[in-house]
Amino acid sequence: MAGSVYQLVGEQAGMDALVAAFYARVERDHVLRPLYPDDLTNSRRHLALFLAQYFGGPGTYSAERGHPRLRMRHAHIAIGPAERDAWYAAMAAALEEVAVEEPARSAMLEYFAGSADWMINQ
């Protein structure tokens, strides 16, 4: 792959668009919405910075919040197969909506599938 996924999706603006499309789905989803705080402002920002960092962008997420420690940060949320499936479906649909192209799309879907599975705690 020539360039990082971060570069291929349009850097931070691309990650922000993906996160906006994802959270638009979260707001309408009866499985996902109860898992998030009433105000999604911080959730949106944190996810956009995390994805940027993970996929080759700047380390702003870790500079501001420390090591991601995803399982620890989500341990208070009951995540079972239904939540995993809803989260993955919303993220995959968001990728489609913002037209993330190959090879970035496949790389992101692979990461999202693995991390969604890993987050199950119920």
N, C-alpha and C positions, 0 to 999 in steps of 0.2 A: 504494500500500500504506500503510495507516494504521499507523504504528509501524514500528520496525526488525524485521528477522527475529529478532534477539536477543530483543526483547520478545515477539514472536509465539510463539516456542517455549518461553517460560517462563523467560527470562533464564538465569542460570548453571545453575540446577537442570535446566532443559531441555537445555542443552548437555551437562551432565554425564551425563544419562540417555542422550542420543544417543551419546556417546562410550562409555559402558558397553556399550550394545547393539552398537556397532561392534566393540569389542575382544573381546567374547564370541565374535563371528564370527571375528576374527583368530585367536584361540586354537585354533579348530577347523579352520582352513583350511590345507590342505597347500601352497598357493601362497604365502599371505601370512605364515604363522607364521615361516618361516625368515628373513624380511626384518627382523624385529623383535628387540630384545634379549630375553634370557631373562626379565628382570624388566620388566614393562610399566608399572610405576607412573609413571615419569617420562613415558613416551610418552602415557599417558592424560591426565595433567595438562597437558602441553604442547598436545595436540590440543584439549582442552576450552577452554583459555585462548585459543588461536589462533582457534578458530571463534567464540568469544564476541566477540573483538576484531573479526574480519573482518566479522561480521554485525551490528555496531552496538553492541556492549557495551563495557565498560571496556578500556583499553589495557594491562592487566596483562601480557599476553604480551610486548609490546615493552618495557615497563618492566623486566621481568625478564631477557629474552633478546635484546633488540635487534631490529633489523629481521628479519622472518621469513625472507627469503632462502631460500625453499622449495627451489629447485633446488640451491643450494649445500649446504643441510643434508641433502639426500637423495642427493647425488652419489656417495656411497660404496655406494649400494644399486643393484644391477642391476635396472632397471625396464623391462620390455618390455611388449608388448601383453597377455600373459597376466596379469602383475602388475597392470597398469592395470585390466583387466576385472574381476579378482578384488576389487581395492580398491573400485572403483565399485559393484560388486554388493553388497558387504558394507555400504557406506555407504547405498545405496538401501534395502536391507533393514532397516537400523537405523532409517532415517527412517520406514519403514512400521511397524516394531515400536513405536516410541514415539509413533506417530500424529501426526506433524507435519502440520499442515493447510495448505491453500492460503491465501494465496499464498506462504507461507514455504517449503513443500515444493518448489515449482517453482523458486524462487530458489536454494535450496540445491542441488538436483539440477543446475541449470545451472552453478553454480560448481564442483561436484564433477566434472562431466563435463569441463569445460575444464581444471581443474587436473590431473586424472588424465592427460589427453592431454599436457599440458605437461611432466609429470614423466618421461615416457618418455626414457630415455637409452641404450637398447640397440637 
